[in-house]
Amino acid sequence: MMRREYDFSKGIRGKFYRPNVHLRLPVYLDEDVSQFVQEFARRKRTDPQTVVNKLLRSNKETLQAL
C-alpha cells in the first residue's frame, strides 16, 4: 500500500543518472514470427538477433513510412 507522502529530504538528486548509458530494451516477437526467425537463423547458421537486425535494416525506408 502506498503512503500518502514520502520523505525525500535525504535523497540525492541524480544518484543513478548516467548520461552516456544506452539501454538495450528487449523486443518480444509474436510466437509465429519468433519461430520463423529462429528456424531461418538455424538454417543460415547464425543467431536470431542477426536475422532480425538484417531484416529491419533492409526495410528501413518502409518502416520509416509507417
Buried (B, 14 or more C-beta within 10 A) or exposed (E): EEEEEEEEEEEEEEEEEEEEEEEEEEEEEEEEEEEBBBEBBEEEEEEBEEBBEEEEEEEEEEEEEE
